[in-house]
Amino acid sequence: MRAAGKALAGLGAGLVGLGVRDLIQREHAVQRNYPVVGHLRYLLEGIRPEIQQYFIERNWDGRPYDRDVRSVIYQRAKGGLGEDPFGTELDVHEIGYEYLVHSMAPVAVPDQPFTALVGGPDCTKPYPMALLNVSAMSFGALSANAVRALNGGAALGGFAHDTGEGGISDHHRAGGGDLVWEIGSGYFGARTADGHFDPAQFTDKAADDQVKCILVKLSQGAKPGVGGLLPGAKVTAEIAQARGVPVGETCVSPAAHSAFTTPVELIEFIARLRELAGGKPVGFKLCVGSRVELLATVKAMVKLGTAPDFIVVDGSEGGTGAAPLEFENSVGLPLTFGLMDVHNALVGAGLRPQVKVGASGKVSTGTDIVKRLIQGADYTNAARAMMMALGCIQAQRCHTNKCPTGITTQSAWRQRALDVDLKTVRVRNFQQTTVAEAMRIMAAMGVADPTRLNPTMLRQNISAARSASYAELHQWLEPGELLADPPHPWATAWAAASPDRFH
Ligand SMILES: Cc1cc2nc3c(=O)[nH]c(=O)nc-3n(C[C@H](O)[C@H](O)[C@H](O)COP(=O)(O)O)c2cc1C
């Protein structure tokens, strides 16, 4: 009896010791937030192969990011190369399976990663954009510590950090990393008391040296055409300051912008922002819907003789902190189709050399980057993969304020688990290794620079017996073709598009 008592006391003391250690260690946010019990997660991860079937049966792998991709992101964030043993587990004969075409004569991998110089003829401060950057996620959706670590990572690695539509907070400035300032329909950080665009505030903030580019958000893939609402209870003093709204009052992002109502007005607004920003690059972000509306916007560029410096295409597979299921699953073009449409529309209108194209939607590996470059992008952005580099375990509690890893919560207690210094390095590691892998893939394809990539280099299984390249599968317009002689079926959409109305 006494022995059992002693054993129990020993176990209790051991657990208390473990709990204290969990609370003070910095590496694992889950253990910091859930001392002792948090170990169960790592225990299950450790014996993964044995319990794999259990999880597969419960649709674990049906989540947005499959386990292998997540595991590679974690490894790379921690400084590893993310190498995988044994060989592919994918079904390489599956219809729809895609693969890159390597060369019999690989070239040397360049010493420096490629960048895309963003800035058209009307821009006086072009910005060299990295191949992979932090996609828009606002302070509010993310915790202060998450924003700080992302910005610190961007500074360490020399890539860009999109602020998201919630304005520029002190946390975005803390790391000194390059910022893409996103302006949504709520004009947060540059808005009048009644919610319209305020040029004076915009000019003041855009002058900040850390702000390298401005991005007007039209829509995002997870909820295209839907506005947003931040309940008053969540509008803390810090969030209110970043957004330029009163503390404690519900603030609304309408579905549509009030600064423009036609394609011509959108392009005029962009030109005005560039002027107010002292010549910094200005672009817009959208999830593509109607080809007619896209072409109407391109016609407005042709008519006005000015264009955005960049367009970011978000795929319907993109992530969000919270969105209606219907919009997540069933509205908007997947990235592959939206991206090819934007690229072709710009090529066809003769505007492609001056407008850079960014792409976002589940970009998380070197393959994803190269594939998107082939489909028409100049660079890519990632949101959820960056969250995983911060330690996201895909608990999918972003909308409840109860994120177990301290990433998507405003709870001071939960976010204290996210160690900013440690995660800053992880964000840098993940970006650096992933871009290095993309560079290595391009070298294996015999490509000395991304302009040499072409649609013959990406292939897809189209039946059990055949694969075909993107050059064969899709239509690729010639420079200026839409202006000279639009081919079928682009001709119908081109004829229907007017620069003076969206629809
Ligand atoms: C937590 C979270 C917050 C986001 N907030 C914004 C936002 O403020 N503005 C925006 O344009 N997109 C926002 N997005 C969308 C991302 O910027 C990106 O377009 C999309 O998630 C696709 O990238 P992913 O598949 O790499 O996550 C958010 C995404 C997440 C996951």
The ligand as an ORCA input file, in Angstrom:
! r2SCAN-3c Opt
* xyz 0 1
  C      -6.151     33.107    -41.639
  C      -6.274     33.693    -42.997
  C      -6.564     35.045    -43.140
  C      -6.663     35.619    -44.422
  N      -6.898     36.962    -44.559
  C      -6.889     37.523    -45.791
  C      -6.984     38.936    -45.959
  O      -7.048     39.709    -45.013
  N      -6.962     39.402    -47.230
  C      -6.850     38.595    -48.340
  O      -6.795     39.080    -49.468
  N      -6.736     37.257    -48.198
  C      -6.743     36.710    -46.963
  N      -6.567     35.359    -46.834
  C      -6.371     34.553    -48.060
  C      -4.886     34.358    -48.373
  O      -4.205     35.568    -48.485
  C      -4.666     33.588    -49.671
  O      -5.178     34.319    -50.731
  C      -5.320     32.230    -49.667
  O      -5.330     31.687    -48.392
  C      -4.625     31.252    -50.607
  O      -3.466     30.861    -50.083
  P      -3.201     29.459    -49.282
  O      -3.888     28.398    -50.061
  O      -1.719     29.444    -49.356
  O      -3.730     29.585    -47.921
  C      -6.483     34.784    -45.562
  C      -6.194     33.422    -45.413
  C      -6.079     32.878    -44.151
  C      -5.742     31.416    -44.042
*
